[in-house]
Amino acid sequence: MSMSDQQIDLKLLRVWSRASKTVFDNIQKDIQDRGIRFEQFMILELLYNKGSHPIQKISDVFSIPSGSITYVVDKLEKTGYVERQPSPDDRRSSIVVLTEKGKELFDDLFPKHVQYISENFSFATSEEKLQLIEILKKIGIGAMDV
């Protein structure tokens, strides 16, 4: 007995949702097991890979209210991983900069994190992963117009 297109769509949604949740739960747990909160990791990763950012821009990138981002940045500043510097463009705001201590932490942490991500995706071949990337892009772009 073959499935209808709608039955396939429902099954796809369930499988995709469960797989995504499992992988993201694993990745969040890995980060927390390394002694850092997920929100802190997200900000450190952004600063590590993309450079300094104003708090408002960090808030926009993660779609998290700036008050919440400010709280997380305050915690990171207390640990010495980031510092605020005056914005050259706007004296009323500041930019968040990764400190040398923060860079050293991420130099150690990030390769291990990437390895853990790879372990979670190791059940598919590189060709399958590339196909999945293209399929998910196609779905994501198409769903924007729905």
Backbone torsions as a table, in degrees:
resi	resn	phi	psi	omega
1	MET	NA	123.1	-178.0
2	SER	-89.0	154.5	-179.7
3	MET	-87.3	148.2	174.1
4	SER	-75.9	164.9	178.0
5	ASP	-57.6	-39.8	-179.7
6	GLN	-68.0	-37.9	176.6
7	GLN	-64.6	-39.7	176.8
8	ILE	-63.1	-43.8	179.7
9	ASP	-60.8	-43.3	179.1
10	LEU	-64.7	-41.9	178.6
11	LYS	-64.8	-43.4	177.5
12	LEU	-57.3	-46.1	179.9
13	LEU	-59.6	-45.6	-179.8
14	ARG	-63.3	-47.1	-177.6
15	VAL	-66.1	-45.5	-179.6
16	TRP	-61.5	-44.9	-179.5
17	SER	-62.5	-47.3	-179.6
18	ARG	-64.6	-44.3	-180.0
19	ALA	-62.2	-46.1	179.5
20	SER	-61.5	-45.7	-179.6
21	LYS	-61.4	-44.2	-179.6
22	THR	-61.2	-48.6	-179.0
23	VAL	-63.3	-47.5	-178.7
24	PHE	-66.0	-37.7	175.4
25	ASP	-61.8	-44.1	178.3
26	ASN	-59.6	-45.3	-176.8
27	ILE	-67.3	-42.0	176.9
28	GLN	-61.8	-42.7	179.7
29	LYS	-64.0	-41.0	177.9
30	ASP	-58.8	-44.8	179.5
31	ILE	-62.4	-47.9	-179.4
32	GLN	-64.3	-35.9	177.2
33	ASP	-64.7	-21.5	177.8
34	ARG	-88.2	6.0	172.0
35	GLY	86.7	23.5	179.9
36	ILE	-137.2	144.8	179.9
37	ARG	-76.4	149.5	-176.3
38	PHE	-57.8	-43.5	-179.0
39	GLU	-63.2	-39.2	178.1
40	GLN	-65.1	-43.2	179.7
41	PHE	-59.5	-44.9	-178.6
42	MET	-57.7	-44.6	-179.4
43	ILE	-68.3	-45.2	178.9
44	LEU	-60.4	-41.0	-179.8
45	GLU	-64.1	-41.3	177.9
46	LEU	-61.2	-48.6	-178.8
47	LEU	-65.8	-37.9	-179.3
48	TYR	-65.6	-44.2	-174.7
49	ASN	-92.4	-25.4	-174.3
50	LYS	-119.3	-5.8	179.2
51	GLY	88.6	-177.7	-175.5
52	SER	-59.8	147.4	-179.7
53	HIS	-143.0	145.4	169.0
54	PRO	-67.3	152.7	-179.8
55	ILE	-56.4	-41.6	-178.8
56	GLN	-61.9	-38.5	179.1
57	LYS	-67.4	-39.9	176.4
58	ILE	-61.5	-43.7	178.1
59	SER	-59.0	-43.7	179.8
60	ASP	-66.0	-42.9	-178.0
61	VAL	-58.6	-42.7	-175.2
62	PHE	-98.4	0.4	-177.2
63	SER	51.7	45.5	178.0
64	ILE	-120.8	135.9	-179.4
65	PRO	-53.8	143.6	-175.9
66	SER	-61.1	-29.9	177.2
67	GLY	-62.3	-39.7	177.9
68	SER	-69.1	-40.6	178.0
69	ILE	-63.8	-42.1	178.9
70	THR	-57.9	-43.0	178.9
71	TYR	-60.4	-46.1	-179.5
72	VAL	-66.0	-41.8	178.7
73	VAL	-63.3	-39.8	176.2
74	ASP	-56.3	-45.8	179.6
75	LYS	-62.9	-43.3	179.5
76	LEU	-65.8	-35.0	179.1
77	GLU	-67.0	-38.5	178.9
78	LYS	-64.6	-31.2	178.6
79	THR	-80.8	-12.1	-179.9
80	GLY	85.8	11.1	-178.9
81	TYR	-82.9	-26.0	177.3
82	VAL	-136.7	164.2	171.3
83	GLU	-142.8	155.7	176.0
84	ARG	-95.7	139.5	175.1
85	GLN	-128.8	149.4	179.3
86	PRO	-59.3	140.1	177.9
87	SER	-74.1	131.2	178.2
88	PRO	-69.1	-21.5	-176.5
89	ASP	-92.0	-27.1	-173.0
90	ASP	-145.9	109.6	-176.3
91	ARG	-64.9	-17.5	-179.4
92	ARG	-82.0	-13.8	-177.6
93	SER	-121.7	170.1	179.3
94	SER	-131.6	161.9	175.4
95	ILE	-108.8	151.8	-179.9
96	VAL	-100.3	127.6	-174.8
97	VAL	-122.1	136.5	175.2
98	LEU	-73.3	128.4	178.5
99	THR	-82.6	172.5	176.3
100	GLU	-60.4	-39.8	177.5
101	LYS	-62.0	-41.4	178.0
102	GLY	-65.9	-39.7	178.2
103	LYS	-65.1	-43.0	178.7
104	GLU	-61.8	-42.2	177.7
105	LEU	-58.6	-47.6	-175.6
106	PHE	-73.8	-30.5	174.2
107	ASP	-58.8	-34.9	178.2
108	ASP	-82.0	-45.2	-171.5
109	LEU	-75.0	-43.7	-169.4
110	PHE	-63.3	-45.9	178.5
111	PRO	-60.0	-36.6	177.7
112	LYS	-67.0	-39.3	179.0
113	HIS	-64.7	-44.9	179.0
114	VAL	-62.1	-41.2	178.0
115	GLN	-60.5	-41.5	179.6
116	TYR	-65.5	-39.6	176.1
117	ILE	-60.0	-45.7	179.4
118	SER	-60.3	-37.7	177.0
119	GLU	-61.7	-38.6	179.9
120	ASN	-68.2	-27.1	-179.9
121	PHE	-100.9	5.5	-173.5
122	SER	-71.1	-6.1	-177.3
123	PHE	-84.2	-5.1	178.0
124	ALA	-121.5	152.7	177.2
125	THR	-76.3	164.4	176.6
126	SER	-59.2	-40.3	179.0
127	GLU	-62.3	-43.2	178.4
128	GLU	-63.6	-40.0	179.0
129	LYS	-64.0	-42.8	179.0
130	LEU	-64.6	-39.1	176.4
131	GLN	-63.3	-44.0	-179.6
132	LEU	-62.6	-40.9	177.1
133	ILE	-56.9	-48.5	-178.5
134	GLU	-64.3	-41.1	179.7
135	ILE	-65.4	-45.1	-179.5
136	LEU	-65.4	-38.7	175.3
137	LYS	-59.4	-47.2	-178.8
138	LYS	-58.8	-44.6	178.9
139	ILE	-66.1	-46.2	-178.1
140	GLY	-61.5	-45.5	179.5
141	ILE	-66.8	-44.0	179.3
142	GLY	-63.0	-38.8	-177.9
143	ALA	-67.6	-20.7	177.7
144	MET	-63.8	-26.3	-176.8
145	ASP	-94.6	-0.5	-177.0
146	VAL	-78.8	NA	NA
